[in-house]
Amino acid sequence: MILVIATRNKHKVEEIRACLGEGFDFLTLRDFPAAPVAVEDQPTFAGNAAKKASLLARWLAEQPLQSQTVFVLADDSGLEVDALGGAPGVNSARFAALDRGGHSNSTDAENNAKLLRLLAGVAPDRRTARFRCAIALARVEPAAHAGDLSGPSGTGAPSEEPLIFEGVCEGRILESPRGTAGFGYDPLFLPDGYAQTFAELGEEVKNKISHRARALGKLRRWFVERLRRDWFTPGPGFV
């Protein structure tokens, strides 16, 4: 089974592959340079993820990939800081660029610097925040053969409507960065129950507790529970 990850971000790809493990033939947008790029203009993470998954699934339906079952996985994720009214939210990747009127992504250093500047003087107990992730899953299937894709709740959903799996990791924002691993806001985010930031914990721990890991865990359980029955028998490394 082919799983096309709708991103060119190598950090996201590595994290998704590590969380999902064996059982998939992974491809990314780097394998499809002509693929359309969705404008992420929705007000929610789920809306952006669904838009990206749907657009790529429709495009892939016209490509020669139908010898196997093909799914598109798209995610949108970001940081919500309570003291900032939930910002940066869906603008997490372009947080600093917004000050310049830009719509492209900012560098991690720029985004972290802006976040610290806005939180200057805010007491530690008011620096609560969370990482939120929405994963959208769409099956690539020609319209003439579109079937029913039963969702996590057991209710049917048309194959062209992506399924959504969400995950959240609560924590708080530190006054200065710690750690050199990870990406994005990881050096500033201290998850609840841990004394190390996402950038200090290491991939093995982070990939068990992160917002993306929790969303992907729900998706993987859905694959095991539903697809084993409906479409294929998982290989020995899948469960």
Stockholm file with secondary structure:
# STOCKHOLM 1.0

chainA/1-239         MILVIATRNKHKVEEIRACLGEGFDFLTLRDFPAAPVAVEDQPTFAGNAAKKASLLARWLAEQPLQSQTVFVLADDSGLEVDALGGAPGVNSARFAALDRGGHSNSTDAENNAKLLRLLAGVAPDRRTARFRCAIALARVEPAAHAGDLSGPSGTGAPSEEPLIFEGVCEGRILESPRGTAGFGYDPLFLPDGYAQTFAELGEEVKNKISHRARALGKLRRWFVERLRRDWFTPGPGFV
#=GR chainA/1-239 SS CEEEECCCCHHHHHHHHHHHCSSCEEEEGGGCTTCCCCCCCCSSHHHHHHHHHHHHHHHHTTSSCTTSCEEEEEEEEEEEEGGGTTCBGGGGGGTTGGGGTCCSCCCHHHHHHHHHHHTTTCCGGGCEEEEEEEEEEEEECCGGGCCEEECTTSCEEETTSCEEEEEEEEEEECSSCCCSSSCTTGGGEEETTCSSCHHHHCHHHHHHHSHHHHHHHHHHHHIIIIIHHHTCCCCTTTC
#=GC SS_cons         CEEEECCCCHHHHHHHHHHHCSSCEEEEGGGCTTCCCCCCCCSSHHHHHHHHHHHHHHHHTTSSCTTSCEEEEEEEEEEEEGGGTTCBGGGGGGTTGGGGTCCSCCCHHHHHHHHHHHTTTCCGGGCEEEEEEEEEEEEECCGGGCCEEECTTSCEEETTSCEEEEEEEEEEECSSCCCSSSCTTGGGEEETTCSSCHHHHCHHHHHHHSHHHHHHHHHHHHIIIIIHHHTCCCCTTTC
//
